[in-house]
């Protein structure tokens, strides 16, 4: 990678963090994609790049890279080149006009309400190999609060681990969340989430606690400073809790967010209200949950409506009758 290209990527990284307020995960992915592109074009400077360079880079990865990852790589290149045009480094954007690869539409897979309930009440499930009984109890209180907040407020895992104690107002029953793009929103907390958070925070009521992380790793030794949980910690604890609760299906934080939105919609919540609660910029992002709910309604109809059951039985009898029809004798067929 040429020094000029490396410096341009470094400046772009500062731009993403300071001005675009992208999540650390997205910033890392964008910069990784750009370094991969810089390595692919070799000695070319940014000003010498053409549309063919971008197309070749994407074509070489077609078939061995997921369409969603290819779309992200193109998005990273577009953002990078627009930044360079704005900075006066290049005259034109070589990625302009290149269509994004088609990505298959994937509907969210929410958990059933009963499975969410089992996950919430799986007491003591997520505290393996605890150092002591008190440590096990504290671990359970924290993990219960995490699960109640993920499902009860529909938070992204990055939003959850970024919370400080001051962001939770148990008196008003709400949590202040800093979402994607630095967009702030206030989400109401259900009673179960307030109770779980109150139990987790009860031993931490002391001066100066408001500025501390809401969820921390438990200290292994006295005097050791508590660290903020990261997304991997939450995913691991949630997977352990789901396994101990007997849920065979994979459970991860974003699936609880899908469950939150789908269950709200099933219970009659307005789509615009769900958009605000989730922090979606576009309503089209929220509308995917209507397709999930429609599929669930069809499944309920097929399972419960007398007319649907009668049609299913008739279809079954027809298939059975066809299977019992005597087959034609090959000798008879030849003689005729």
C-alpha positions in Angstrom: 0.0 0.0 0.0 1.4 3.4 -1.0 2.0 5.9 1.8 -0.5 8.4 0.3 -3.2 5.8 0.2 -2.5 4.7 3.8 -2.7 8.4 5.0 -5.9 8.9 3.1 -7.4 5.8 4.8 -6.2 7.1 8.2 -7.8 10.5 7.7 -11.0 8.8 6.6 -11.0 6.8 9.8 -10.8 10.0 11.8 -13.7 11.3 9.7 -15.9 8.3 10.5 -15.3 8.4 14.2 -15.5 12.2 14.7 -18.1 13.3 12.1 -20.1 10.3 11.0 -20.4 8.8 14.5 -20.4 5.3 13.1 -20.2 2.4 15.5 -16.7 1.0 16.2 -17.7 -2.3 14.5 -18.7 -0.5 11.3 -15.7 1.7 11.3 -13.4 -1.3 11.7 -15.1 -3.1 8.9 -14.9 -0.1 6.5 -11.2 0.5 7.2 -10.5 -3.3 6.7 -12.3 -3.2 3.4 -10.4 -0.2 2.2 -7.0 -1.7 3.2 -8.1 -4.8 1.2 -8.9 -2.6 -1.8 -5.6 -0.7 -1.5 -3.7 -4.0 -1.5 -5.6 -5.2 -4.6 -4.9 -2.1 -6.7 -1.2 -2.1 -5.8 0.9 0.9 -6.6 -2.0 3.1 -7.9 -2.6 6.4 -6.1 -6.2 7.4 -5.2 -6.3 10.0 -8.0 -5.4 7.4 -10.6 -8.2 5.0 -9.8 -11.0 4.3 -12.3 -14.3 2.6 -12.3 -12.8 -0.5 -13.7 -10.5 -0.9 -10.6 -13.6 -0.9 -8.3 -15.5 -3.3 -10.6 -12.5 -5.7 -10.8 -12.1 -5.6 -7.0 -15.7 -6.6 -6.5 -15.8 -9.2 -9.4 -12.7 -11.0 -8.0 -14.7 -11.6 -4.7 -18.0 -12.5 -6.3 -19.0 -16.0 -5.5 -16.7 -16.4 -2.6 -18.0 -13.5 -0.5 -21.5 -13.1 0.8 -23.6 -10.5 -1.1 -24.1 -8.6 2.1 -20.3 -8.3 2.6 -19.9 -7.2 -1.0 -22.5 -4.5 -0.5 -20.7 -3.3 2.6 -17.4 -3.2 0.7 -19.0 -1.1 -2.0 -20.5 1.2 0.6 -17.1 1.6 2.2 -15.6 2.5 -1.1 -18.4 5.0 -1.9 -18.0 6.7 1.4 -14.2 6.8 1.1 -14.2 8.3 -2.4 -16.9 10.9 -1.6 -14.8 11.9 1.3 -11.7 12.3 -1.0 -13.8 14.3 -3.5 -14.9 16.6 -0.7 -11.4 17.0 0.5 -10.1 17.9 -3.0 -7.8 14.8 -3.2 -9.6 13.4 -6.3 -11.7 15.0 -8.9 -14.4 12.3 -9.4 -15.8 9.3 -7.6 -14.7 6.1 -9.4 -17.4 4.1 -7.6 -20.3 6.3 -8.9 -22.9 4.3 -10.9 -21.8 0.9 -9.8 -24.9 -1.0 -8.6 -24.8 -2.9 -5.3 -25.1 -6.7 -5.6 -28.5 -8.1 -4.9 -28.8 -9.5 -1.4 -31.4 -12.2 -0.6 -34.2 -10.9 1.6 -33.9 -12.4 5.1 -36.7 -12.0 7.4 -36.0 -11.7 11.2 -36.4 -14.9 13.2 -38.0 -13.9 16.5 -38.3 -16.2 19.5 -41.7 -17.4 20.6 -43.2 -15.5 23.5 -43.0 -18.7 25.7 -39.3 -19.1 24.9 -38.6 -15.5 25.9 -40.4 -16.1 29.1 -38.3 -19.2 29.8 -35.1 -17.2 29.1 -36.2 -14.4 31.5 -37.0 -16.8 34.4 -34.1 -19.2 34.0 -32.8 -18.4 37.5 -29.2 -19.3 38.1 -28.7 -20.6 34.6 -25.9 -18.3 33.6 -23.5 -18.4 36.5 -21.2 -21.4 35.8 -18.1 -22.0 37.9 -18.8 -18.9 40.1 -16.1 -18.2 42.7 -18.6 -18.1 45.5 -22.3 -18.2 46.3 -22.4 -14.4 46.6 -20.6 -14.1 43.2 -23.0 -16.5 41.6 -26.0 -14.4 42.9 -24.4 -11.1 41.6 -23.8 -12.7 38.2 -27.4 -13.9 38.0 -28.7 -10.5 39.0 -26.6 -8.8 36.3 -27.5 -11.4 33.6 -31.2 -11.2 34.4 -31.0 -7.4 34.0 -29.2 -7.7 30.7 -31.8 -10.1 29.2 -34.7 -8.1 30.5 -33.2 -4.9 29.0 -32.5 -6.6 25.6 -36.0 -8.0 25.3 -37.9 -5.4 27.3 -36.4 -2.3 25.5 -35.3 -3.8 22.2 -31.7 -2.5 22.5 -28.8 -3.3 20.2 -26.0 -5.1 22.0 -23.7 -2.1 21.3 -26.2 0.3 22.8 -26.6 -2.0 25.9 -22.9 -2.2 26.8 -22.4 1.6 26.2 -25.0 2.5 28.9 -23.8 4.2 32.1 -25.8 4.0 35.4 -27.0 7.6 34.8 -28.7 6.6 31.6 -31.3 4.5 33.5 -34.1 6.4 35.3 -36.0 3.8 37.4 -38.3 6.4 38.8 -39.6 7.4 35.4 -39.2 3.9 34.0 -37.1 4.8 31.0 -33.6 4.4 29.6 -31.7 7.0 27.5 -29.9 5.3 24.6 -27.3 6.6 22.1 -28.0 4.7 18.9 -26.5 4.6 15.4 -25.2 7.8 14.0 -25.2 9.4 17.5 -29.0 9.5 17.5 -30.4 9.6 21.0 -33.7 8.1 22.0 -35.6 7.4 25.2 -37.2 3.9 25.6 -39.7 3.0 28.2 -38.9 0.1 30.5 -41.5 -2.6 31.4 -42.0 -3.4 35.1 -39.9 -6.6 34.9 -36.9 -4.7 33.5 -37.2 -2.0 36.2 -37.2 -4.7 38.9 -34.3 -6.5 37.5 -32.2 -3.3 37.1 -33.1 -2.2 40.6 -31.9 -5.5 42.0 -28.6 -5.3 40.1 -28.0 -1.7 41.1 -29.0 -2.0 44.7 -25.5 -2.8 46.1 -23.9 -0.1 44.0 -25.8 2.9 45.4 -22.9 5.2 46.4 -21.5 8.6 45.4 -20.0 8.7 41.9 -21.8 5.6 40.7 -23.8 7.5 38.1 -20.7 7.8 35.8 -19.9 4.1 36.0 -20.8 1.6 33.3 -24.2 0.0 33.9 -22.9 -3.5 33.2 -19.5 -4.6 34.4 -17.6 -7.8 34.7 -17.5 -9.0 38.3 -14.1 -8.5 40.0 -12.0 -11.6 40.5 -10.0 -10.1 43.4 -10.6 -7.5 46.0 -9.3 -4.1 44.9 -9.4 -5.0 41.2 -11.1 -2.4 39.0 -14.3 -3.5 37.3 -14.3 -3.3 33.5 -17.2 -2.6 31.2 -18.8 -5.6 29.6 -18.2 -5.8 25.8 -20.6 -7.3 23.2 -18.7 -10.7 23.2 -19.3 -11.0 26.9 -23.0 -10.4 26.5 -23.3 -12.9 23.6 -21.5 -15.6 25.5 -23.6 -15.1 28.7 -26.8 -15.1 26.7 -25.8 -18.3 24.8 -25.0 -20.0 28.2 -28.3 -18.9 29.7 -30.3 -20.1 26.7 -28.5 -23.5 26.8 -29.1 -23.9 30.5 -32.8 -22.9 30.0 -33.2 -25.8 27.5 -33.6 -23.7 24.4 -32.2 -25.6 21.4 -32.5 -22.7 19.0 -29.6 -20.3 18.7 -30.2 -17.2 20.9 -28.2 -14.0 20.4 -28.9 -10.3 21.4 -30.2 -9.1 18.1 -32.7 -12.0 18.1 -34.2 -10.6 21.3 -34.5 -7.2 19.5 -36.3 -8.9 16.7 -38.6 -10.6 19.2 -39.3 -7.3 20.9 -40.4 -5.7 17.7 -42.4 -8.6 16.4 -44.3 -9.2 19.6 -45.1 -5.5 19.9 -46.5 -5.6 16.3 -48.5 -8.8 17.1 -50.1 -7.1 20.1 -51.3 -4.2 17.9 -48.5 -1.6 18.4 -48.3 1.1 15.7 -45.5 0.7 13.2 -44.4 4.3 13.6 -44.1 3.9 17.3 -42.0 0.7 16.9 -39.8 2.6 14.5 -39.1 5.2 17.2 -38.6 2.6 19.9 -36.0 0.8 17.8 -34.3 4.0 16.6 -34.7 3.2 12.9 -34.1 6.2 10.6 -36.3 4.8 7.9 -39.7 3.2 8.2 -38.8 0.7 5.5 -36.3 -0.9 7.9 -39.1 -1.4 10.4 -41.6 -2.8 7.8 -39.8 -6.1 7.6 -41.5 -7.0 10.9 -44.9 -6.8 9.2 -43.9 -9.7 6.9 -42.9 -11.7 9.9 -46.2 -11.1 11.6 -48.1 -11.9 8.4 -46.4 -15.2 8.1 -47.1 -15.9 11.8 -50.8 -15.1 11.2 -51.0 -17.5 8.3 -49.4 -20.2 10.4 -51.9 -19.6 13.2 -54.8 -19.7 10.7 -53.6 -22.9 9.1 -53.2 -24.5 12.6 -56.4 -23.2 14.2 -59.2 -22.3 11.7 -61.8 -25.1 11.1 -61.9 -24.3 7.4 -58.1 -24.5 7.0 -58.1 -27.8 8.9 -60.9 -29.3 6.7 -59.0 -28.3 3.5 -55.8 -29.8 4.9 -57.6 -33.1 5.7 -59.2 -33.2 2.2 -55.8 -32.7 0.6 -54.4 -35.5 2.7 -57.2 -37.9 1.7 -56.6 -37.1 -1.9 -52.9 -37.8 -1.7 -53.7 -41.1 0.1 -56.2 -42.1 -2.5 -53.7 -41.4 -5.3 -51.1 -43.5 -3.5 -53.5 -46.5 -3.2 -54.5 -46.5 -6.8 -53.3 -49.8 -8.5 -50.5 -49.3 -10.9 -50.9 -50.5 -14.5 -49.4 -53.9 -15.3 -46.5 -53.5 -17.7 -47.6 -56.6 -19.6 -51.1 -55.2 -20.1 -49.7 -51.9 -21.3 -47.5 -53.7 -23.9 -50.3 -55.9 -25.2 -52.6 -52.9 -25.6 
